[in-house]
Amino acid sequence: MKILDSADQLTLEMLCDAYDQYVEADDFIRSKGSVYKAPTGKDGFIIRQFPQVAQRSDAWKRVRSLLSEFGLTPSARVSLGTKDEGENEFDKLMKQLASN
C-alpha cells in the first residue's frame, strides 16, 4: 500500500515490542500452564493465575490495536478500501517469526 513513512517508526517499534511481549508470555503459558497452586497456610492451597496470563491478554490487545492502525486487519483493510491481494511482506515476516 506504500503509505508508511518515517513518522510511523515509533508506532511500528511499539507493535514489534507488544508482539514480542505476547510471544514471550504465550511461550511461558504453553510450557507452565495458566495456573499454579499457591499455599494458603497449613496444608492448604489456592489456584492462582500466572501473571503472564494477564500480560499476554494486554499485549494481544495492543498488538490488535496497532495492527489496525497499520491497516493490517481484515476490517481495517475494508475501511481503507483495499483488497486483500494474497500474502504480502508483512504476512511472510509474521509466518517466519511464528515458525521460530
HELIX and SHEET records of a PDB file:
HELIX    1   1 SER A    6  ASP A    8  5                                   3    
HELIX    2   2 GLN A    9  LYS A   32  1                                  24    
HELIX    3   3 PRO A   51  GLU A   69  1                                  19    
HELIX    4   4 PRO A   74  LEU A   80  1                                   7    
HELIX    5   5 GLU A   89  SER A   99  1                                  11    
SHEET    1   A 2 VAL A  35  GLY A  41  0                                        
SHEET    2   A 2 GLY A  44  GLN A  49 -1                                        
END                                                                             
